[in-house]
Amino acid sequence: MENKTSKYFKYAIGEIALVMIGILLALQVSNWNDKRKEKQLEKRYLSELILDLKTDSIVISNSVMESNIQLNYKQNIIDFLNKKINYSRDSLSLFFNDQWQTTYSFNPITTTLDEMKSTGNIGVIQNSNLRRNILETYNNYLVYINQHQSIYDEQQGETWKLLFSTVPNLYTGSKYQINDADIEKALTNFEVQNRLFGNYVSGLNKALKELQTWNSDLLKAIRKQSKQLNNDYVF
């Protein structure tokens, strides 16, 4: 009886050990599977963020080029008023029109980030520095839109109202068809000069270039992380 009891006890211990080993293996497999799914999701998010940021980059780059031209035209007007350079009326019309007719509209693509936030999956980005960089960059996008772009649009609107109230004959038929005969008259108007000098063109140009840097830096960081993830990825 003692031998049988000992055998049964050993058998029971063995069965328990096998069950425990089975549970541990199942947990290990489940944990491995969860990590694999998270890596797949992180890989997808990074790829989609790259596409979003590349599209934003094109819009920002085009805006920077337009803003550089506008800033240059503004300096041309200043040089003319300071009698440094004598431009033709056609050139002055071009410089003048660009100061208040050029508009910028940056609407970043936030589809991927919105999904990450709404599903609570922002944490699948394992690199904490990159995760913080993503959130800060998109926050800087909002700051640009709500502050810099908003100020610029307000200044453009004020310039429009001033021009049509102080120099009513400046444009003939359409506001885009300037009356060349009145261009110098408009530029010698003290209020118009003040409005042109303070039209926030320089401020927006600086803000756009900062926007371009944020976008470029984040793209580089995400591409680096995506490359590392592809090298470390286990199927």
Buried (B, 14 or more C-beta within 10 A) or exposed (E): EEEEEEEEEEEEEEEEEEEEEEEEEEEEEEEEEEEEEBBBBBBEBBBBBBEBBEEBBEBBBEBBEBBEEBBEBBBBBBBBBEEEEEBEBEBBBBBBBBBBEBEBEBEBBBEBBEEBEEEEBBEBBEBEEBBEBBBEBBEBBEEBBEEBBEBBBEBBEBBBEBBEEBBEEBBEEEBEEBBBEBBEBBBEBEEBBEBBBEBBBBBBBEBBBBBBEBBBEBBEBBBEBBEEBEEEEEE
